[in-house]
């Protein structure tokens, strides 16, 4: 039996996971990555129960777990350090069957790459054209040469500024700025004290921490209303000045970070949901399909879910790719777009509030919320089983 052929555009978390899922379904897959290194740019991330469930489906849970650290309890504080809401780690684990884990993106990326055979990931390949087919085709420029590859399936997993989406969904307006700018980094050395992963809110601002398995700390900061596209000569120094009066160990974490290791991004999302994730023999996946704000920590998990469902659909309908893609779309689009909407509203209610009276009211509401309600809200999207919605 000759294996079906697929091309995945994009070698990030979603693209590599899709390639793994397709190979498990019996497909011969090539991943085309624009960057020369084929690495994932970023710092850290958390993976909730649904993302871990997807990793188990891909056979990668143990490998990822070895590079991750359970986050235990956590919650939300104000900038003085007062807790607004606490998350009981044991209760969360009872609710979901597992704790939230934190991992460096590079480590997750390494595990995903190792699950693919040598030669499956082709780097330095810039996509310049895509046709939907069937069969679909992808034209790339690599080493100055133009190449066109034909395949029974093309997966567009090339991120929020997806070339595949622009080419085949030309009516879509593309990513929209959220009004928020984010900074991310990892401390240079091991952090000497035990640290609970948590988020701190200030007016129009937040700061979050995630302990990593090697003892370092991944941190992120976000500011609503920061000038779009502006860059400071010393981003780390700017952040230290902004957060100098916040509770420990926020200033200390910033001081423990190499200035050149701070990443800054103006946050965008797909404010207009796509009417479908499939056209012809092309399927969108991950940020290319449903780029969302990071407020619920679900971006990577949703991409992993996409990959698992796509692989399952193709395995079930091995002789009928169009039906498999319809099932993928019907299964993934409602859930992923609901998560994206919820994530956007979470940011608006959380750190994006800048008015002092509204911030005070929000803090009172959060503090008054029963722990069981807060836990249920946190776990809302973390419950997931990879069941298909039939076409």
SVG drawing of the C-alpha trace seen along z (x, -y; Angstrom):
<svg xmlns="http://www.w3.org/2000/svg" viewBox="-22 -55 44 57">
<polyline fill="none" stroke="black" stroke-width="0.4" points="0.0,0.0 1.4,-3.4 1.2,-6.0 -0.8,-9.1 1.3,-12.3 0.9,-15.4 2.7,-18.7 2.6,-20.8 3.5,-24.5 5.0,-25.7 7.4,-24.0 6.1,-25.4 4.2,-23.4 1.1,-23.0 2.8,-22.1 5.1,-19.5 2.2,-18.0 0.1,-17.8 3.0,-16.0 3.3,-13.5 -0.5,-12.9 -0.6,-12.4 2.3,-9.9 0.5,-8.0 -2.4,-7.8 -0.1,-6.3 0.7,-9.4 4.1,-10.4 4.5,-14.0 7.0,-16.8 7.1,-19.9 8.2,-23.1 9.6,-25.7 10.5,-29.2 13.3,-29.9 16.7,-28.5 17.1,-27.0 13.7,-25.4 13.4,-26.4 10.6,-27.9 11.1,-31.5 9.7,-32.2 10.2,-31.6 7.8,-29.4 4.2,-28.2 1.8,-26.3 -0.1,-23.2 -3.4,-22.4 -5.1,-19.0 -6.5,-19.2 -3.1,-19.9 -1.6,-17.0 -4.4,-14.8 -3.5,-15.6 0.2,-14.9 -0.8,-11.4 -2.7,-10.8 0.5,-11.7 2.6,-9.4 4.6,-12.2 3.2,-12.7 6.2,-11.1 8.8,-12.9 7.2,-16.2 6.6,-15.5 10.3,-14.9 11.0,-18.4 8.1,-20.1 7.3,-21.0 3.9,-20.8 2.7,-24.3 0.7,-23.3 -1.4,-26.1 -1.4,-29.7 -3.9,-32.4 -4.2,-36.1 -2.7,-38.9 -2.8,-42.7 0.5,-44.6 0.9,-44.9 0.9,-41.1 -2.5,-40.6 -4.3,-37.5 -7.5,-38.2 -8.0,-34.5 -6.2,-31.4 -6.1,-28.1 -5.7,-25.0 -3.4,-22.7 -4.7,-19.5 -8.3,-20.5 -7.4,-21.4 -5.6,-18.1 -8.7,-16.3 -10.9,-18.2 -8.8,-17.6 -6.8,-14.5 -3.5,-16.3 -1.8,-19.5 -1.0,-22.3 2.6,-21.9 5.1,-24.6 7.8,-24.1 10.2,-26.1 9.1,-26.3 12.5,-25.2 12.2,-21.9 8.7,-21.2 9.8,-21.9 12.8,-19.6 10.5,-16.7 8.2,-17.3 11.1,-17.4 12.6,-14.2 9.3,-12.3 9.8,-12.9 12.2,-11.0 15.3,-12.6 14.5,-14.7 10.9,-15.3 11.5,-18.9 12.8,-21.1 14.0,-24.4 14.7,-27.6 11.6,-27.0 9.5,-30.1 6.1,-29.5 5.2,-31.8 2.1,-30.1 -0.5,-27.5 -3.3,-25.9 -6.3,-24.2 -6.8,-21.3 -7.4,-18.5 -4.6,-17.7 -3.2,-20.7 0.2,-22.2 2.8,-24.4 5.4,-26.5 8.4,-27.4 11.7,-29.2 14.7,-27.5 18.4,-28.3 17.3,-30.7 15.5,-28.0 11.8,-27.7 10.1,-24.3 6.5,-23.2 5.3,-20.2 2.0,-18.4 0.2,-16.6 -3.1,-15.0 -3.3,-17.3 -1.7,-20.6 -1.9,-21.7 -1.5,-25.5 0.1,-25.7 2.2,-28.8 1.0,-31.0 -1.1,-34.2 0.3,-35.8 -0.3,-32.6 0.7,-32.7 -1.7,-29.8 -4.6,-31.7 -3.8,-34.9 -3.6,-33.0 -6.7,-30.8 -8.9,-32.9 -8.3,-36.3 -11.5,-37.8 -10.5,-37.4 -9.2,-40.7 -6.3,-38.9 -4.9,-39.6 -6.1,-42.6 -4.1,-44.3 -5.6,-43.8 -4.2,-47.0 -1.9,-45.0 1.9,-44.7 3.6,-41.7 7.2,-41.0 8.5,-37.5 11.8,-36.0 13.4,-33.5 15.8,-34.3 19.4,-33.7 20.0,-31.4 18.2,-29.1 15.9,-31.0 17.0,-30.4 13.6,-30.3 10.4,-28.3 8.0,-30.2 4.3,-29.7 3.2,-30.3 0.8,-33.2 -0.5,-36.3 -0.5,-39.8 -2.9,-42.5 -2.4,-46.2 -4.3,-48.9 -3.9,-48.1 -1.0,-45.8 -0.2,-42.2 2.9,-40.2 3.0,-36.4 5.5,-33.7 6.0,-30.1 8.7,-28.0 10.6,-25.7 12.1,-22.3 15.7,-23.5 15.0,-26.0 14.8,-29.1 11.6,-31.1 9.6,-32.0 8.0,-35.4 5.7,-37.5 4.4,-41.0 1.6,-42.8 0.6,-46.4 -2.6,-47.7 -2.3,-50.9 1.5,-50.7 2.5,-52.3 2.3,-49.8 5.6,-49.1 7.6,-51.2 10.8,-49.7 12.9,-50.8 16.7,-50.7 16.7,-48.8 13.4,-46.8 14.5,-45.1 15.3,-48.5 12.0,-49.9 10.2,-47.0 12.2,-47.2 11.2,-50.9 7.6,-50.1 7.4,-47.2 9.8,-48.5 7.1,-49.2 5.3,-45.8 5.5,-43.0 8.5,-40.7 9.9,-38.8 8.8,-40.7 11.5,-43.4 14.1,-40.7 13.0,-38.4 13.5,-41.3 16.9,-42.1 17.9,-38.4 17.1,-38.5 19.7,-39.1 18.6,-42.4 19.1,-40.9 16.9,-37.9 13.7,-40.0 11.1,-39.4 8.6,-42.1 5.5,-41.6 2.4,-43.6 -0.4,-41.1 -2.7,-40.3 -5.5,-37.8 -8.1,-36.8 -10.9,-39.1 -13.0,-37.9 -13.6,-34.1 -13.0,-32.1 -16.1,-30.7 -14.3,-27.4 -10.9,-25.9 -10.9,-23.8 -10.9,-24.6 -10.2,-21.9 -7.4,-19.7 -6.1,-22.4 -6.8,-22.6 -5.7,-25.4 -4.5,-24.6 -3.3,-26.4 -2.8,-30.2 -3.4,-30.1 -6.9,-29.1 -7.8,-30.7 -5.0,-32.8 -6.1,-33.9 -4.9,-36.1 -2.8,-34.3 -5.1,-35.1 -6.4,-31.5 -3.0,-29.9 -4.8,-27.8 -3.0,-28.7 -0.6,-25.7 -3.2,-23.3 -5.7,-24.2 -3.1,-23.6 -2.3,-20.2 -6.0,-19.4 -6.3,-20.4 -3.4,-18.0 -5.0,-15.1 -8.4,-15.6 -7.0,-16.0 -5.0,-12.7 -8.0,-10.9 -10.3,-12.0 -7.8,-11.0 -7.3,-7.6 -11.1,-7.0 -11.7,-8.1 -8.5,-6.9 -10.1,-6.5 -12.1,-9.7 -10.0,-12.8 -12.8,-15.3 -15.0,-13.7 -12.1,-13.6 -11.5,-17.3 -15.2,-18.1 -15.2,-16.2 -12.1,-18.0 -13.7,-21.4 -17.0,-20.5 -15.2,-19.2 -12.6,-21.9 -14.1,-25.1 -16.8,-25.6 -14.6,-24.7 -11.5,-26.6 -13.4,-29.7 -15.3,-29.5 -11.9,-29.3 -10.7,-32.3 -13.7,-34.4 -13.4,-33.4 -9.7,-34.3 -10.4,-37.7 -13.1,-38.5 -10.8,-37.3 -8.2,-39.8 -10.7,-42.6 -12.0,-41.8 -8.5,-41.2 -5.4,-43.2 -6.8,-45.4 -9.0,-47.4 -7.3,-50.8 -10.0,-52.8 -9.3,-52.9 -13.0,-52.5 -13.5,-49.6 -10.3,-47.9 -11.5,-48.2 -14.9,-46.7 -13.2,-43.9 -10.9,-43.1 -13.9,-43.0 -15.8,-40.6 -12.8,-38.3 -12.2,-38.2 -15.9,-37.5 -16.0,-34.6 -16.3,-31.2 -13.3,-29.0 -15.4,-26.3 -16.7,-28.7 -13.2,-30.0 -12.0,-26.4 -14.9,-25.5 -14.2,-28.5 -10.5,-27.6 -11.3,-24.1 -14.0,-24.9 -11.9,-24.3 -9.3,-22.0 -11.8,-19.1 -11.4,-17.6 -11.7,-14.2 -10.7,-13.8 -14.2,-12.7 -15.1,-13.5 -18.2,-15.3 -19.4,-13.4 -20.0,-15.2"/>
</svg>
